[in-house]
Amino acid sequence: MGELFELNASIGGHSQHAVVNQVGAALRRLVVDGTELVQDYPQQMPAPSCAGVVLVPWPNRVAGGNWTHQGQPEQLVLTEPDRGNAIHGLLRHSSYTQVQRSEGSVVLAATVDPAPGYPFELGTSVHYELVADGLRVIHRIRNRGGNAAPVAIGAHPYLRLGQTPVGELSLVINARRHLVLDAAMIPTGTGCDVSGSAYDYRDGKLLNDEVLDDAWTEIDRDPEGGSRHWLQGPDGSRVVLHMDENYGFIQAYTTQKFKGPSGPVHAVALEPMTAAANAFNNGWGLRWLAPGETWETSWGITHEPGPAADR
């Protein structure tokens, strides 16, 4: 279960509250002005369905758990045995250490030690900080080893918009290409242009009972290189996922069986990812850190009240 870190702030005339779990550095709650923005789960339960967990040194899947490094085969532990994959990195069950704390922020750190299939050492940290309209998250990874190390970063927050049922929310994914996946959820190619297809979410689509476990790339970016994707309620209010220029992929996942505080609930995860599934093999978005190099990325979740929110 691990320690829970409660964050509280009052910024810009708004109130903010978040809860972060020590295990997996998982974001388990975010509230702005009384509006719940992250789906919570029972108090003593480990994060169900990877809820809010940090995904390092790779998000999503590595096909068969195997890849090749400098001509030598590497075999990761198969943590998704039913599909024969290694999934969501090496730290999702790890207890992070608090290295800095204030009333409205916390910095947690964990080490990736050399492991089967990943012979590298990384120092990692995640900084959760409340801001006026939500939460900012900063990841840092440092290569502590003597050889270049392949790395990617992701997170798995389940978003909500107050008491509005998920099926009544519209999903907006500002991306131009959808990745086609095989039965093991591994990309089969570079994907397809979403124009005119069922996977074009740029103008928003009502979720209803839509079943999603899908990824997109070729992100539409703002002048600073970042991007925005959101869930919108009938009143025009939004919960927005912000991603900086390092995040070139986004995954949407829906489930009717998320273990909420009072039983199963309909939930939707929007997952920022710096790399695609199977990046150790296809290289899409994969970053190689030189010895001693540090990489910093950021994303966040914010609330935009309706109906005056600008698109």
Number of C-alpha atoms within 10 A of each C-alpha: 14 16 14 16 18 16 21 18 19 15 14 9 9 14 19 23 23 25 19 24 23 22 22 28 33 25 28 22 22 27 22 24 15 12 18 21 25 26 26 23 21 13 12 8 11 17 23 15 14 19 25 28 27 28 26 23 21 29 28 28 26 28 24 20 22 19 20 12 15 6 7 7 10 15 16 20 18 18 16 17 12 8 16 16 23 25 25 25 23 23 22 22 18 15 19 24 16 17 11 11 15 11 13 19 22 20 20 22 20 19 19 21 16 12 13 11 17 19 14 19 19 24 16 22 23 22 19 24 22 27 22 18 21 25 24 19 21 15 21 17 26 21 24 21 19 11 15 16 22 19 25 25 28 27 31 26 25 26 27 26 22 19 9 13 15 25 16 15 24 20 24 19 27 22 25 19 20 25 24 16 16 10 8 14 20 21 21 11 11 13 16 15 17 17 13 7 10 9 20 20 19 16 10 17 18 18 18 12 13 12 13 14 14 16 28 25 25 14 21 16 16 11 6 8 13 18 22 21 25 24 26 26 24 13 11 17 21 27 25 23 23 20 27 19 16 21 25 23 25 27 24 19 17 20 18 13 13 20 21 16 13 8 10 13 17 17 21 27 24 24 24 29 27 26 27 30 27 26 25 24 15 16 13 17 20 20 19 15 20 16 16 14 14 15 16 14 17 20 23 20 24 22 23 18 17 14 12 10 11 9 6
